[in-house]
Each structure stands twice: as structure tokens, then as C-alpha cells.
Amino acid sequence: MTSYGISALASALEGNILYQWRFSRANIELARDDVDAYIDSGGHAYGFSTFLGHLDRHAIGEAESRELLRAHLVGVPSNVPPEIIRGITVIKLCQLTHGRNGISPMAYNRLLESFGTEVDSLMDLDASYGSGDVVCAAWWSEAVFGPEFGYSRGDVISLINGHFVVPGLMLSIRGYLYGLFGRAGDVLAEVVARIPAVDNVQRPVSVRDLKPLISRLESSLAEYDKSIVLEANRPSGNPLFYETNRGLRPTSNSSFLSFEISGAVSQMCDSVRILSTYLRSMTLALGRVLETSDRAALRGAYFVQFPKVSKAYLDQIQSSLVDSVNYSQSESVGIEDVGDGALIRFRRLQGALPLLEKQISLLEELVRRGDTGGPESRE
């Protein structure tokens, strides 16, 4: 059975084609033959022979597939970097290799052949209401396949449905996230070593022991990776096709929801808030030590502003990562009545990380100034 670990997914993000993707071509072709036979014999499947959402009572022809995609290209898109497109594509390809999706071999081969091609891409990553990210996925599809691609029946729903956008986004920033946590751990350990102990006076909680923080960061990273792997290793889409004692049947399902992903991102947001708190506390503690360690007032003044700026970053991070998500929806005349909020949470996390990086860099600079006595080395 096809299986993907986090190392394989990280390798694919770097542009390496996984052998499982090529190996699965034959199985995808056979599965599509069964779907075509089912539809040709008079069977109906959501998105293959019908429109989407509450319009699924209306039939659709293959020639209208392109219009079905265009109907989802809604929002105000902006340019996104290639690694975002690549990360989403990695998760989608992995999910497709598990079968049951019904995608045509032509679309699958085009997706695989275009993998790693870096093009200017437009997406609206804020266009999600949480009960499936089909609008964001439509922008991704347009970026990957281009405006001239001729979709076969069912290809559009096979491509835009399923829970792959958010895990793909998570994969795309995974290296950045690990790098930030690694830098933070290094500089915090350096600060702990520089804060002197005072007889009969306890040091601040943040300075005396980093174990609770490190444990939390490690567990949130592990949960983050685990949730990505979970989504990569299951078929995802609506409908999914299953063999029954009556033959092939399309099955309506909610695999486009993932509370595991949403929960992992929520935990990561909380960990970033905790880390930001430690960074500010350490900046304050070291700044006070450095401010008073030199008799020259000018040199002491070089360290006064650091804790204040770190607090400004902390305040922005804390306010941007307030975790409130409305799981109740009422879209498509009430059909889409539950959402997972995963993309909303991810976008908050994504926006907070540059501020966290500034906070880390600020503390690193404070450590350097402590070594040199100010902005520049003084004799």
C-alpha cells in the first residue's frame, strides 16, 4: 500500500518526484475506466454528471467542465511563491495515488509532468469559509494546469475537492518554522548562560529552566508533522468511489474537513505565543543586565530599547493569534453547515511568523551588542 513519511514529503517539496507517483499511474487509469463505465451506464456522480453545491440537481456535460472551474475563480488573488504551489501539489498528488478519486489519467499525468515547474501564480489564500477550500483549490488548479487545459468530466471536482490546500501550505513553510524554532532555542540558551544567579533570589521563571518551553515546541512540531502525514496518506475528495456488492458507487463524504489539521495549527499558534513570551522575557532580563553592567551611561543606553521593541512584537503576535474560529456554517442553502477553520488559523500563523523572526533577530542582536559594548566594537 502506498505510504508517505514526512521525509519523503519534505524531499518532494524540494522538487523531487516520488516513485509512488509514477508507480500509481496504472492504478489511476484502471480506476478511471471503472468510473467512466459507471457514468456511461447511466450512473450519476456529484461533479462528474452534476453541478456542485446546492445546484447538484442540474446535469452537467463534459464541455462545461472548464466553466465549472471558472465559476470558482472568485476573490482577489495575489502572487504566491512557487513553494506554496509546490507544497499544495505534493499533498494532492499523494492523495490521488490512494485512488477512489476518479481523476482522469490525462489530468493526473499533466499534474505530475508539470511538477516542479516554477511559474507566476495567482491565488486568493483568504477565500475560504472552512467547509472545503474549493475556491483556493480552483486558483491552484488554474495556476498548475493553465487556462487552456481541457478538463475531462469529473476532473474539476477531483482536483478542487478534498483537504489538501492547508496541509500543502503547512508543508511549504515547515522548513522555515523548524529554522525559527532552532534559532530561538539557540539564542535563549545563550541568554540563560549570561544571566547571573543572585544569592537568595530566584531568577525569572523564563530564565531558570527552558525545559517546559522546549517540550512544548517539540510536541507542537511533532503534531504539525503528524497531521500533514495523516492527510497525505488518505484519499480525499467528494465523491470518493468504492466497490460494493452492487458494483462501483460514488460516496458522498466530508473528507474535505480535517479537525486534526485545524487542531495542529491551533496548537502551533499557541506555541508561537508561548515562545514569543519567552523571547520578550529573555530580552528584558538580558537588557537589564547589560544596561547596568557598564559604568559608562552611553553604553548602557544602547540596551534600553530592546525590551520595549520586543514587547511591541509580542503584542502584535498575541493579538493576531487569538484563537476564535466559527465552526458553524450555513453556505449552499445550509448544505455546508460545518467548517474546520483550518485555513483561517493557518493564515494567522503565517502572518505571525515574520514578527517572531524579528523578535528572534532582536535578541540575537542584543547578545552581539553585549559582546561588543554597543552597536560597534569599541576599544
N, C-alpha and C positions, 0 to 999 in steps of 0.2 A: 504494500500500500504506500502511496506517495506520502512523504513526510518531510517537513521543513523545520530546521532548528534556527535559532537566532543568528548563528554564524553564517549559515547559508543565505539568510535574508540580508545580512549586512554585506556579504560578498556581492549579491545581486544588486544592491544599491550602488555599488561601485561600478556597475556596468557589466558584470559577468553574467552570462546566460547560464541558468541552471540546467543540468542534464535532464531533470524531471520534466521540464517544459517541453523539450524536444521529444522525449520519450512518450509524452501523453498525446501527441498529435493523432495517432491511430485510434486511440480510445475516444477522443473527441469526435472524430469523423464517424465512428460507429454509433455513438450516442446521438449524433445529429440525424443519422439515417433513420433511427427509430422515431425521433421527434417528427421528422418530415412525413414518415409513413402514418403516424398518428393523425397529423393535421390533414394530410391528403385523404384520409379515410373518413373525414367529416368531424374529427375531434376539434375541440376548441381549447386554447390556452391563452391565459392573460398575457397581452403584449405581443403574442405571436399571431393571433387572429382577431384581437380586440384592441381598442384604445385603452388608455390607462386611467387609474383612479376611478372616480365615480362615473366616468364615461365608458367603462368597460362593457357596457351593454351594446355598444356600437362596434360593428365589424370593421376591420382594417385590412387593406390589401398590401402586398409586398411593396408596391410602388410608393406607398405612403410612409414607408419607414423613415425616410430622410426627414419628412415633415414632423414625424413624431419626435425626433431628436431636436429639431429646431424649436419646437414648442417648449422645450425645457431649457433653452439657452436664454435664461431670464436673469436679470440682475445687472450689476455694474462691475464688469470684470477689470482686472489689472494684471500686469505682468507678474508671473511667478517664476522662480528659478528652476532650472532643469531638474535638480534633485527632488523637488516636490513632485513633479510629473513622474519621475522615475520611481519614487517610493510608492506612489499610488499604483503604478503599473505592476510593480513587483508583487504586491498583495493580490491584485486582480488576477494575474497570471497563475499564482499559486492556487487561488480558489478555483479557477477554471479547470485546473488539472485534476480536481477531485470529481469532475463530471457533474451530471444532473442539471447543468445549467441550460443546455440546449443551444449554445452558441454555434454558429456555422464555422466549419474549418477555414473558410476564406477569411472571416474576421479574426479568428484565433491566430492564423498564420501571419496576417498583417500586423497584429499586435506584437507578436513575437519578433517578426522581422524588423519592426521599427524600434524595438527596444534599444535604448542607449543613444538614440538619435536626439541630439540637443537642438530644439527649435524654440523660437519665441512663442510663449504660451500665455494665453489669457484665461483666467479663472476668477470666479467670484467665490472666495472661500468663506464668505459670510452668509451665503444664500442657503442656509439650512434651517428648517423648522424642527428637525430632530427625529422625524418618523421616516427615516430613509433620507439619504443625501443625494437624491436623483438629480437635482439641479447642478450641484457641484460636479457630480459624476458626468453629466452631459457636457459641461465645459471641458472636463478632462478628455472625454471621448473626442470632442471636436479638435482638441489640441493634438491628440495622438493620431487620429485617423485622417484629419484634414476635411475640408468642406466638400471634396469631390468623391469621397468614398461611397460606393454603392452598397448599402446595408441590405442583407437578406432579411426575410421575415423573422422576427424574434430577436434579431441581433441587438437592437436598441435596448430592449428591456433586459437582455442578458448582460449588456455592458453597463448600464447605468444603475441597475438594482443590485442590492447586496450591501454588506457592510465592509467596505474596503477603502473608502476615502480616508477616514480618520486613522486606521492603523497604518495606512500608507504615509500619511503626514507624520505620524509618530515615528515611523522608521526613518523618515527623511531627516529628522532633527536628532536622532538618537546619539550620533557621534558628538554633536555639539553639546548635548545635555551631559553625557559622560565626561567630556572635556571640562565643562564648567564645574562639575562636582569634584573632579580630580584637582583642579586648580584651587578650589575653595578649601578642600581638605588640607592641601599642602600649606597654604598661607595661614590657615587657622592654627595648624600645628606649630608653625614658626612663631606665631604670636604668643601661644601658650608658653613656649620656651623663653620668651622675652619678658613676661610679666613676673616680677619678683614676688616671692612669698613674703608676707608680713607676719611677724610673730603675734600669735593670739588673735589674728584677724583672718577670717576666711576670705579667700579670693571670690570674685563674682562667679556665679554658677556656670556661666558660659566658659570661663577660663579654667575652672578647676578640673573639668572632665568632659572630653569630647565624645565619649562612648555612646551616649544616648543619641546624639546627632548622627554619628557615623552609622549606627544601627538603623536609624530611620531612613537615611539616604540609600543605604544598601537594599533595604527591603522595598522601597518605592521603585528603585531601578529594576529589581527582580520582578516585581509585579508588572511594571511597564513592559518589560520584555516578554513576560509570560502571556500577557494579553495580546500582544502582537502575534506571537506564535500561535496562539489559540485561533485567531481569525484566519491566519494563513493556512491552517490545517483543517479547514472545513469548507464544504460547498456553501455558497451564499448567493442568494438571488431569489426572486419571486416572479414566476413559479420555479420550483425545482421538480424534476421529473423522476418518478420512481416506478419500478416494476411491481405490479400487483398480480393477483391471480386472474385478473381480467385484462392484463396487459399493461402497457405503459400509461401512466396517468400523471398529469401536471398537478402539483400540490401547492396550494396557497399557503404561505407561511410568513413568519416575521423575522427571518434571519438577517434582515437589514437593521435590526436592533441589536445592540450589544451593551448591556449594562456592565459587563466585565470591562470593556474598553472605557466606558464612561467613568466607572469606579477607579480604574487605574490612573486615568488622567486627573481625577479629583484628588487622589492620594498624592500624585506628583505635585499638583498645585499647592497642596498643604505642606509638602516637604520643602518646596521653594520658599514658602513663607517662613518656615522654621529656620532654614538656612540663612535667609535674609536677616532674621532677628539676631542670629549668632554673629553674622558679619558686622552688623551695626554695633553690637555689644563689644566685640573684639576691637573694633576701630576706636570706640570710645575709651576702652581700657588702655590700649597702647598709646593713643594720643595723649592721654593724661600723663602717662609715664614719661613720654618723650618731651612733653611740654615743660615738665619740671626737672628734667634730668640735667639740663644745661643752665649755667648761671647767666648766660647771655640771653637777654629778653628777646632779641630779634630771632635767635634760633628757636626759641620756644614758640614764637608766634607762627612759625612755619607749620605747626602741627594742630593749631586751634580749629581750623575749619573742617578738617577731615570728618570728625564725628557728625557735624551738622549736615554735611553733604550726604553722608551715608544714611542718615535718618531721612533725608528727602527721598532717596531711592527706596528705602524701606517703606515709607508711607505710600508711595505710588504702587509698589508691588503688593502691599497688603490690600489696598483698595481695589486693585484690578483683579485680584484673585478671590474676592468674596464669592463663596460657592453657593449660588442660588440658581437652580435650574427648574423650569416648569416641565414636568413630565407629561402633564395633561395637554392633549392637542384636540383640535376639532376641525381638521382640514379634510378636503374632499367629501364634504357633506357628512362629516362625522366618521368616515371610514378610517381615517388615520387619526385615531384618538389617543395614542400613546407615543411618546418620543423618548429618546435616551439622553439627549443633551450633550452627546459626546463631542460634536464638532464645536459647539459653543464653548465648552470647557477647554478644548484644545486651543482654540484661538486666544483665550485668556492666557493660557500657559505660554503660548508662542510670543505674545506681546510682552510678557513679564521677563522673559529670559535675557533680552538685551539690557534691561535695567539691572538684573542680577549680575551680568558680566561687568557692568560699570562698577557695581559695588565691590566685586572681587578685585578688579583692577585698582580701585581706590585704596583698598587695604594693602595690596602689593606695593603700591607707590609709597604708602606710609611706612612700610617696612624698609624700603630703599632709602627714604629720607632719614629714617632713624640711623642707618648705617653711615650716611654722608653728612649729617648735620643740617640738611636743608635741601633746597631744590638742586643745588650744585655742590660738588665736593669743595670743602674749604680747608685751607692749610691751617 
